[in-house]
Amino acid sequence: MSERAEHGLTSALPPRELWLYNPDIQGLMPTALDERGLVDLDALVADVKATIDKEFEWTSQFNDVHHLQWFASRYPYLDSSDQMVNMSAFRELANRKAYVPRVFHNWIHRITEPPPVPSIEVMNYSIDAQRVAMSLSRTASLAVRLMRMSRIPEKRLAMRLDQEFEKYNLYLDNARLVPQEFSLLAIHSLEINSPDDIPMVNKRLAKLALDKIPLRNKAVLGQAA
């Protein structure tokens, strides 16, 4: 079975009479990339939607995950410290996926070219950006949970919060090393002076939904966000 068949291309697609672009005649469309060489999700959605009559209803029985960087075979799992990048880990980053209606997912794979594999540097920066952002988020979240534990003795709580404060600032220093074009964070808004500031930045980090796969069904269905 081919990799395209494994993506469900033998199942539902938009009706042929509504196609505004025929890949059998015109060839596969290049996948939209941003200036870093990563798949541009919003541009991809817009480009793919434009190939089907606007009257078509993309509603599917369910949404599923589209990996922006495909095929999986191009991003092998590497579990060795001497490897330059874990390509599978890059492909599985939350921001390298999207939830879309199943029919739309099928059509993406039917009509677009697989995107080129980004450079090793780009993949590593992408992984680093996600890792440091999640470390900050987990540390802030843990500190807030500690603050809410009424049974912890005051001295013990102060010690633990100081520890998390130090860890948080270490991770923030690491986040500053990520090139701005890859960073998932507004660093200046996450700087803190004491453990008392942690609940504030925890709320800001939570709003970013760093570990959530982007949902694009509303954009596909033409609904307001």
C-alpha positions as a LaTeX table, in Angstrom:
\begin{tabular}{lrrr}
\hline
Residue & $x$ (\AA) & $y$ (\AA) & $z$ (\AA) \\
\hline
Met1 & 0.00 & 0.00 & 0.00 \\
Ser2 & 1.34 & 3.43 & $-0.92$ \\
Glu3 & 1.84 & 6.15 & 1.69 \\
Arg4 & $-0.89$ & 8.23 & 0.07 \\
Ala5 & $-3.31$ & 5.31 & 0.34 \\
Glu6 & $-2.44$ & 4.98 & 4.00 \\
His7 & $-3.62$ & 8.57 & 4.46 \\
Gly8 & $-7.16$ & 7.54 & 3.49 \\
Leu9 & $-7.19$ & 8.84 & $-0.09$ \\
Thr10 & $-9.39$ & 5.95 & $-1.14$ \\
Ser11 & $-12.11$ & 7.31 & 1.18 \\
Ala12 & $-14.20$ & 10.49 & 1.00 \\
Leu13 & $-13.11$ & 13.39 & $-1.19$ \\
Pro14 & $-15.09$ & 16.40 & $-2.42$ \\
Pro15 & $-17.28$ & 15.55 & $-5.44$ \\
Arg16 & $-15.25$ & 15.79 & $-8.66$ \\
Glu17 & $-17.72$ & 18.22 & $-10.24$ \\
Leu18 & $-16.80$ & 20.76 & $-7.52$ \\
Trp19 & $-13.06$ & 20.60 & $-8.12$ \\
Leu20 & $-11.62$ & 23.92 & $-9.23$ \\
Tyr21 & $-8.18$ & 22.36 & $-9.53$ \\
Asn22 & $-7.52$ & 18.90 & $-10.91$ \\
Pro23 & $-4.24$ & 17.38 & $-9.70$ \\
Asp24 & $-4.51$ & 14.63 & $-12.34$ \\
Ile25 & $-4.20$ & 17.31 & $-15.04$ \\
Gln26 & $-2.48$ & 20.24 & $-13.35$ \\
Gly27 & $-0.19$ & 18.30 & $-11.04$ \\
Leu28 & 0.21 & 18.53 & $-7.30$ \\
Met29 & 0.27 & 21.99 & $-5.71$ \\
Pro30 & 3.38 & 23.06 & $-3.78$ \\
Thr31 & 2.73 & 23.15 & $-0.04$ \\
Ala32 & 2.84 & 26.68 & 1.39 \\
Leu33 & 5.97 & 27.36 & 3.44 \\
Asp34 & 6.93 & 30.25 & 5.69 \\
Glu35 & 10.23 & 32.12 & 5.64 \\
Arg36 & 11.82 & 29.41 & 7.82 \\
Gly37 & 10.94 & 26.60 & 5.44 \\
Leu38 & 8.19 & 25.23 & 7.71 \\
Val39 & 4.69 & 24.46 & 6.50 \\
Asp40 & 2.50 & 27.56 & 6.90 \\
Leu41 & $-0.74$ & 26.20 & 8.35 \\
Asp42 & $-2.99$ & 29.17 & 7.66 \\
Ala43 & $-1.72$ & 29.56 & 4.10 \\
Leu44 & $-2.13$ & 25.82 & 3.54 \\
Val45 & $-5.78$ & 25.96 & 4.66 \\
Ala46 & $-6.49$ & 28.95 & 2.42 \\
Asp47 & $-4.77$ & 27.41 & $-0.62$ \\
Val48 & $-6.51$ & 24.05 & $-0.28$ \\
Lys49 & $-9.96$ & 25.59 & 0.33 \\
Ala50 & $-9.58$ & 27.64 & $-2.84$ \\
Thr51 & $-9.39$ & 24.48 & $-4.98$ \\
Ile52 & $-13.01$ & 23.47 & $-4.27$ \\
Asp53 & $-16.22$ & 25.32 & $-5.05$ \\
Lys54 & $-17.07$ & 27.57 & $-2.10$ \\
Glu55 & $-20.54$ & 26.03 & $-1.85$ \\
Phe56 & $-19.07$ & 22.69 & $-0.78$ \\
Glu57 & $-19.69$ & 21.75 & 2.85 \\
Trp58 & $-16.48$ & 20.42 & 4.38 \\
Thr59 & $-18.29$ & 19.07 & 7.43 \\
Ser60 & $-17.03$ & 15.56 & 8.21 \\
Gln61 & $-18.06$ & 12.96 & 10.73 \\
Phe62 & $-14.96$ & 13.80 & 12.70 \\
Asn63 & $-11.82$ & 15.89 & 12.75 \\
Asp64 & $-8.45$ & 14.21 & 12.77 \\
Val65 & $-4.80$ & 15.15 & 12.94 \\
His66 & $-2.92$ & 16.27 & 9.87 \\
His67 & 0.85 & 16.23 & 10.31 \\
Leu68 & 2.09 & 19.33 & 8.55 \\
Gln69 & 5.43 & 17.66 & 7.84 \\
Trp70 & 4.76 & 14.45 & 5.91 \\
Phe71 & 5.36 & 11.62 & 5.00 \\
Ala72 & 6.31 & 9.98 & 8.32 \\
Ser73 & 9.02 & 7.96 & 6.58 \\
Arg74 & 10.89 & 11.21 & 5.87 \\
Tyr75 & 11.17 & 11.90 & 9.61 \\
Pro76 & 12.67 & 8.78 & 11.21 \\
Tyr77 & 12.84 & 8.25 & 14.95 \\
Leu78 & 16.39 & 8.67 & 16.22 \\
Asp79 & 17.30 & 7.74 & 19.77 \\
Ser80 & 21.00 & 8.43 & 19.92 \\
Ser81 & 22.89 & 11.34 & 21.42 \\
Asp82 & 25.26 & 11.43 & 18.47 \\
Gln83 & 22.45 & 12.19 & 16.01 \\
Met84 & 22.14 & 15.78 & 14.88 \\
Val85 & 18.34 & 15.97 & 15.26 \\
Asn86 & 15.44 & 13.70 & 16.20 \\
Met87 & 13.33 & 14.20 & 13.11 \\
Ser88 & 10.38 & 12.24 & 14.47 \\
Ala89 & 10.29 & 14.43 & 17.59 \\
Phe90 & 10.21 & 17.49 & 15.33 \\
Arg91 & 7.35 & 16.09 & 13.27 \\
Glu92 & 5.35 & 15.32 & 16.43 \\
Leu93 & 5.59 & 18.84 & 17.88 \\
Ala94 & 2.14 & 20.21 & 18.71 \\
Asn95 & 2.58 & 23.13 & 16.33 \\
Arg96 & 3.56 & 20.80 & 13.48 \\
Lys97 & 0.06 & 19.29 & 13.47 \\
Ala98 & $-3.50$ & 20.50 & 12.99 \\
Tyr99 & $-6.99$ & 19.21 & 13.62 \\
Val100 & $-9.01$ & 19.48 & 10.40 \\
Pro101 & $-12.17$ & 17.81 & 9.04 \\
Arg102 & $-11.39$ & 14.33 & 7.69 \\
Val103 & $-12.46$ & 15.13 & 4.13 \\
Phe104 & $-10.24$ & 18.22 & 4.13 \\
His105 & $-7.36$ & 16.08 & 5.43 \\
Asn106 & $-7.89$ & 13.62 & 2.57 \\
Trp107 & $-7.95$ & 16.46 & 0.04 \\
Ile108 & $-4.71$ & 17.97 & 1.37 \\
His109 & $-2.94$ & 14.70 & 0.66 \\
Arg110 & $-4.64$ & 14.33 & $-2.70$ \\
Ile111 & $-3.80$ & 17.77 & $-4.05$ \\
Thr112 & $-0.54$ & 18.97 & $-2.45$ \\
Glu113 & 3.06 & 17.94 & $-2.68$ \\
Pro114 & 4.71 & 16.62 & 0.47 \\
Pro115 & 6.65 & 19.57 & 1.89 \\
Pro116 & 10.44 & 19.50 & 1.73 \\
Val117 & 12.19 & 18.37 & 4.89 \\
Pro118 & 13.44 & 21.48 & 6.73 \\
Ser119 & 17.10 & 21.94 & 7.51 \\
Ile120 & 18.60 & 20.31 & 10.59 \\
Glu121 & 19.06 & 23.77 & 12.11 \\
Val122 & 15.39 & 24.66 & 11.64 \\
Met123 & 14.22 & 21.37 & 13.14 \\
Asn124 & 16.50 & 21.74 & 16.14 \\
Tyr125 & 15.40 & 25.32 & 16.80 \\
Ser126 & 11.76 & 24.25 & 16.55 \\
Ile127 & 12.32 & 21.46 & 19.08 \\
Asp128 & 14.24 & 23.79 & 21.40 \\
Ala129 & 11.50 & 26.42 & 21.27 \\
Gln130 & 8.82 & 23.91 & 22.28 \\
Arg131 & 11.00 & 22.32 & 24.97 \\
Val132 & 11.90 & 25.50 & 26.81 \\
Ala133 & 8.36 & 26.87 & 26.54 \\
Met134 & 6.92 & 23.69 & 28.04 \\
Ser135 & 9.55 & 23.69 & 30.80 \\
Leu136 & 8.53 & 27.22 & 31.78 \\
Ser137 & 4.85 & 26.31 & 31.68 \\
Arg138 & 5.26 & 23.16 & 33.81 \\
Thr139 & 7.42 & 24.97 & 36.36 \\
Ala140 & 4.98 & 27.86 & 36.76 \\
Ser141 & 2.05 & 25.46 & 36.98 \\
Leu142 & 3.77 & 23.40 & 39.69 \\
Ala143 & 4.56 & 26.51 & 41.72 \\
Val144 & 0.91 & 27.58 & 41.60 \\
Arg145 & $-0.21$ & 24.14 & 42.74 \\
Leu146 & 2.20 & 24.35 & 45.67 \\
Met147 & 0.74 & 27.72 & 46.64 \\
Arg148 & $-2.70$ & 26.15 & 46.80 \\
Met149 & $-1.64$ & 23.31 & 49.13 \\
Ser150 & $-2.76$ & 24.57 & 52.52 \\
Arg151 & $-1.17$ & 21.70 & 54.46 \\
Ile152 & 2.44 & 22.50 & 53.46 \\
Pro153 & 4.32 & 24.13 & 56.36 \\
Glu154 & 5.18 & 27.74 & 55.65 \\
Lys155 & 8.95 & 27.26 & 55.69 \\
Arg156 & 8.72 & 24.20 & 53.47 \\
Leu157 & 6.51 & 26.07 & 51.02 \\
Ala158 & 8.89 & 29.04 & 50.90 \\
Met159 & 11.83 & 26.73 & 50.19 \\
Arg160 & 9.98 & 24.89 & 47.42 \\
Leu161 & 8.81 & 28.12 & 45.81 \\
Asp162 & 12.36 & 29.48 & 45.86 \\
Gln163 & 13.48 & 26.31 & 44.09 \\
Glu164 & 10.84 & 26.64 & 41.41 \\
Phe165 & 11.62 & 30.35 & 41.06 \\
Glu166 & 15.27 & 29.51 & 40.36 \\
Lys167 & 14.31 & 26.81 & 37.88 \\
Tyr168 & 11.88 & 29.14 & 36.16 \\
Asn169 & 14.56 & 31.79 & 35.65 \\
Leu170 & 17.00 & 29.18 & 34.35 \\
Tyr171 & 14.45 & 28.06 & 31.77 \\
Leu172 & 13.75 & 31.69 & 30.89 \\
Asp173 & 17.47 & 32.19 & 30.23 \\
Asn174 & 17.35 & 29.14 & 27.95 \\
Ala175 & 14.32 & 30.57 & 26.17 \\
Arg176 & 16.30 & 33.74 & 25.41 \\
Leu177 & 18.77 & 31.61 & 23.44 \\
Val178 & 16.09 & 30.52 & 20.96 \\
Pro179 & 16.14 & 32.74 & 17.84 \\
Gln180 & 13.20 & 35.12 & 17.87 \\
Glu181 & 11.72 & 33.74 & 14.65 \\
Phe182 & 11.31 & 30.34 & 16.33 \\
Ser183 & 10.32 & 31.44 & 19.82 \\
Leu184 & 6.80 & 30.64 & 21.01 \\
Leu185 & 7.02 & 33.23 & 23.77 \\
Ala186 & 7.05 & 36.96 & 24.39 \\
Ile187 & 10.00 & 36.77 & 26.78 \\
His188 & 9.57 & 40.28 & 28.22 \\
Ser189 & 6.06 & 39.43 & 29.42 \\
Leu190 & 7.30 & 36.40 & 31.35 \\
Glu191 & 10.05 & 38.01 & 33.43 \\
Ile192 & 9.50 & 37.82 & 37.19 \\
Asn193 & 11.18 & 39.27 & 40.27 \\
Ser194 & 9.96 & 36.90 & 42.96 \\
Pro195 & 7.86 & 33.75 & 43.45 \\
Asp196 & 4.89 & 36.05 & 44.08 \\
Asp197 & 4.87 & 36.87 & 40.36 \\
Ile198 & 4.48 & 33.25 & 39.26 \\
Pro199 & 0.64 & 33.08 & 39.25 \\
Met200 & 0.57 & 35.99 & 36.80 \\
Val201 & 2.94 & 34.39 & 34.29 \\
Asn202 & 1.27 & 31.02 & 34.78 \\
Lys203 & $-1.97$ & 32.52 & 33.45 \\
Arg204 & $-0.14$ & 33.99 & 30.46 \\
Leu205 & 1.51 & 30.68 & 29.66 \\
Ala206 & $-1.76$ & 28.77 & 30.05 \\
Lys207 & $-3.44$ & 31.04 & 27.49 \\
Leu208 & $-0.80$ & 30.07 & 24.92 \\
Ala209 & $-1.99$ & 26.42 & 24.99 \\
Leu210 & 1.55 & 25.34 & 24.13 \\
Asp211 & 0.79 & 21.62 & 24.25 \\
Lys212 & $-2.45$ & 21.82 & 22.23 \\
Ile213 & $-2.66$ & 20.88 & 18.57 \\
Pro214 & $-4.04$ & 23.83 & 16.55 \\
Leu215 & $-7.69$ & 23.46 & 15.54 \\
Arg216 & $-8.56$ & 24.73 & 12.08 \\
Asn217 & $-12.03$ & 23.30 & 11.48 \\
Lys218 & $-13.68$ & 26.74 & 11.79 \\
Ala219 & $-11.37$ & 28.19 & 9.16 \\
Val220 & $-12.12$ & 25.25 & 6.84 \\
Leu221 & $-15.88$ & 25.50 & 7.42 \\
Gly222 & $-15.86$ & 29.28 & 6.99 \\
Gln223 & $-17.02$ & 29.97 & 10.53 \\
Ala224 & $-15.97$ & 32.92 & 12.70 \\
Ala225 & $-13.17$ & 32.08 & 15.13 \\
\hline
\end{tabular}
